[in-house]
Amino acid sequence: MLEPSEARPNSQGGTGYTTAFKLLGRDTADAFSLLEWHLEPWQEGPGLHQHNFDEAFYVLRGQVVFQIRGERHVLGPGQLAWMPRNTPHSFSNAGPEAASGLTVSTPGGLENVFAKLNAGEPAPPEFQVQHLGPPVRAAGSPGA
């Protein structure tokens, strides 16, 4: 059992945003990983990228702009963005309030991708990650 502010040990990940893994691949027999993320006002998320695993993003609070392929969508609390494998995508905070949400990735192991990338190493070979461009920016964001 994890308290709201707790994360799995050694599971912080991501750059440009705050993350905490709630479930690791090893907790779910590699079925999925569960990540909680927070974006400060107007904060950018990861650059445009694609990978060979699926992700579902569920917004808990704030407004988040998602780029999925060539389309942009601003989602708020209770809305979901689905990124099937090999779909170019990015996301950023779309407003002046903090935003947060949950990401489920399948198969499990996203925490291993973050650990490698944060160490300046390539993603594990079973997780193919390709960086395609800069983060999506919300209309009206400073510098947009």
N, C-alpha and C positions, 0 to 999 in steps of 0.2 A: 504494500500500500504506500502510495506517495502522497504527501501533502501538496497543496496547490503550488507552493514555491519550490518544491523539490524536483530534482531530475535524477535520472539514473547516473551512478558514478561514472566519471570520465566520459560523459556523453555530450558535452557542449559542442556545438558545431556551427558552421556557417560564418561567413564574414559579411559585414555590412548590415547585419541584423542579429538579434538576440534569439538563441534557440536553446531548448532543453528537451532532450529525448525522455519520453515517459515510458516507452516500451522499446526494447532493442530486439533485433532479429533473434537473438538467442533466447529471449523470453517467450517467443511465439513459434518456436521450431522453424524459424526463418520464413514464416508466413507473411509477416509485415513488421514495419517499425512505425512508431507513433511519435511525432515531433510537435512540440508546442513552440510557436514563434511569436516574437513581438517586434513591431516596427515603430520607431519614434515618428512624430509628425514629418511628413514628406520624405521619410527615409527610403532610400533605394534598397531593393532586395538584390538577388543575384542577377548577373547579366543574362542575356538571352542564351539559352542552352537547351540541349535535348539529351536524353539518355535512354537506356534500354530497360527501364523499369517504370511502372505506373505510379502516379501520385494523385491523391485527392486532397484539395485544400478547402477547409471549412473555416469561414470567417466568424470569429467570436465577437469582435468589436471593431469599430472604426470602418473606414472605407479603404479598399485595396484595389488597385488597378492590376489586372492580369492581362498579359499579352499571350495569346494562344494562337500559334501560327501567325498570321498577319492581322488578326482581330484583337481589339482591346475591349475589355469589359470592366466596369467598376462594380465591385460587389460589396455588400454590407453584411451585418450580422445575420446569421442563419442561411447565408447563401454559400454554394459549393462550386468550386472549379475542378474539373476533371482533366488530367493530363495523361492520356494514354502514352505508353512507351513510344519513343522516337518522335514526340511532338515538340517542336520548338516552343519555349515558353519562358516567361519572366514575370516578376511581380514587384510592386513597390507600394508604399503607403500613398494613398490618393488624397490625403487631406491634412488639416491642421491638428487633428487629434491622433493620439497613439492608436495603433491597430494591433490586433492579435488574432491568432487562429491556430488550427491544428492541421497537420499534414499526415496522412497515412500513405506509406509507400510500400509497394509490394513487388517483388518479394522483400523480405526483411533484409536489413544490412545497410540502410542509408547512413547509419552512424559510422560505418567503416569508410564510406566514401568521404564524409566530412573529415574524419580523422586524417586520412591520407592527404586530402586537398589542403587542410590547415597546416600540415607539416611540409607543404611545398612539393609533395609527391603526386604522381598520377593516381587516379582512382584505381581501386583494385580491378584486376582484369575482367572479373565477372560483371562489373558495373561499368559500362562504356558511357562516359560523359564527354560531350562535345560542346565547347563554348563557341557561341555563334555571334555574339555582339554585346553591346552595353545593356544595362538594365532599362526596362520600360520606365518612362516618366509620366506622371499624371499631368494632364492639362491644368495649368494654373499653379504648378509647383514652382518654387523658386528656381530659377535657372532653366526652366523648360522653354 
